[in-house]
Amino acid sequence: MRLCKHDQYIAITEILEDKWSSNSVRIATKRVDRDIEHYVIKFQKSPRYKDWFYLSGTDIRRSPIMPNGKYGQVYEVPMRWSKPFTADKNCKCEQMMFAV
């Protein structure tokens, strides 16, 4: 998935690692905003997933909500829904806005 610097997204870096038993990521419900559709995530310690990856807000919000100790409610999102993330550093958004 490619996002340019003008797209609205939330970067999540405080998750330590994925849940091995279900191959999923647990995201606190308080981190998921109804108005944001793009989420880029990087685990702090996961040996399997070292790079940034992308999840859509729709996929996160349709995942089951579970209790998770001190973090309260979390979405348990399957990692199969994730996509590799690359930043589009050469976007032409500003040029398109001025061309109209």
N, C-alpha and C positions, 0 to 999 in steps of 0.2 A: 504494500500500500504506500502511495506517495502522498505526502501532505506538504503544502508550501507554508511559508512563514505567515501568510495571511489567513489561513484556515484556523478556526477556533478549535482548540484541543486542550485536553488536560494530560499532563505528564505525571505518572505515578511511579515513584522510585522507592517507596518505603516498604514494599513487600519483600520479605526475605527470600522465599523460594516457592516453587509450585508445590501443590499437594500430590505427592508421589502415588498414593493409592488410587486416586481417581483421575490423575493427569489433568488437574484443573488449577485454576488460580482463584483465590478468595479475595474479593474486593469489598471493602467496607461500604455499606449503603450510603453513608454520609459523604463519601468521596464522589458519588455518581450524581451528576447534575442533570436535570430533565432537559435543559436547554443545550447541552453539549452533546454532539454526536460522535466525536473522535477522541479516543483514548490511546495514548502510547505508554507502554509499561516496560520497565526494566527491573529484573530481580536483583537483589543485593548479593545473594550467595548461591544461586542455582547453578549446578554443574552442567545441566542439560540445556538451559536457555541463557546464553551469555549476552545476546544482543537485544536491542529494542524490538518490541513487537507491537502490533496494532490490534485493537478490539473496537468494534462499533458500539455505540451507546445502546442501540436496539438489542444487540446480542447480550450485552451485560444485563439490561433491564428485564429480559425474558428468561434469565437464568433463575434457578430456585434460590430463595432466601433462607439462610440457616443461621442459628446462633453460633457465636464464636468467642466465648469467654469474655475477656476484657474489651474486645473490639466491638461487642454488641452484634448487630445483624450484619451479615456479609452475603454477597452474591457469590455462588460457586459456579464459575464460568469454565466450561471445558476448553482445554488448550487447542483442540482441533478447530475451534472457531477463530483462532488467532492467525494473523498474517504477518510476514516480515515487514518491518517499517524502514523506509528510507526517506530522508528529508529531501525535498525538491528545492535546491538552493538557487536554481536558475528560473524561478517562476516568472511569468510574464503578466501577472495580475494587474500591476500598476500600469503597464503599457496598454493593456486592454481597456482599463477604465478611462484613460485619457484619449483613446482612439474614438470613443463614441461621440 
